[in-house]
């Protein structure tokens, strides 16, 4: 039986504009999430500490994974972009709270982000499809 991709979550809308990307896609036993930046009350979170922004990102990732039948414990790979190298200790402390046991593999880089935030995180989860 051929499996097709499944879009997870509704469209991403910022400032009344629908973005041309999906929140997440299930492809077979894998769920791929789009890079997540911090949101609060439907708006990009351009203020706040690295810890606050990291919590916002990881909470949204947890919610989106849940919509796809996954949990944070199903994450096998994370890619992290930080605007400032000095933010890594604060980011890493919060990240460790969300992945306390058997954390996923992870890459992290410092980069100029396309929106005015301190962090962006993208994850891949593995959760076999029943049947």
C-alpha positions, -999 to +999 in steps of 0.1 A: +000+000+000+015+033-011+016+060+016+013+096+006+023+128+025+000+143+049-001+180+059-003+186+096-017+217+112-034+246+095-017+272+073+008+296+088-006+331+088+014+362+099-001+397+098-031+384+078-008+369+051-008+331+045+027+318+041+037+294+014+047+266+036+032+238+058+036+236+096+045+199+093+043+170+068+041+133+076+059+112+051+056+076+060+069+071+095+086+105+097+071+139+106+091+170+093+084+203+110+091+236+094+116+259+111+097+274+141+103+309+153+088+322+186+052+333+185+030+349+212-006+357+207-004+351+170+025+375+165+062+369+159+079+375+193+106+401+186+113+408+223+121+386+252+151+367+265+165+337+247+149+316+274+115+330+268+118+327+230+131+291+232+102+281+254+078+297+229+094+278+201+095+244+219+059+248+231+048+254+195+068+224+183+052+202+210+017+213+199+024+207+163+039+173+170+008+165+190-014+173+160+006+147+141+003+121+167+038+126+180+055+138+212+088+155+219+102+120+228+097+111+191+121+138+179+152+122+163+168+153+148+168+190+157+184+219+137+189+251+156+197+286+144+207+313+169+212+349+161+239+354+187+265+329+199+262+343+234+226+330+236+237+293+234+240+287+272+204+301+278+190+282+248+207+250+258+194+251+294+158+255+283+163+229+255+175+204+281+142+209+301+122+197+270+145+168+261+157+155+296+162+119+285+175+104+252+177+138+235+176+139+197+207+145+176+212+182+171+230+207+150+233+244+159+246+273+140+248+311+144+231+329+116+214+361+105+178+351+107+151+363+082+129+376+110+138+397+140+140+368+166+168+352+186+161+315+177+147+292+151+143+254+156+134+227+131+128+191+140+122+157+125+102+131+144+099+093+139+066+077+148+057+045+128+022+046+112-001+020+127-011-007+104 
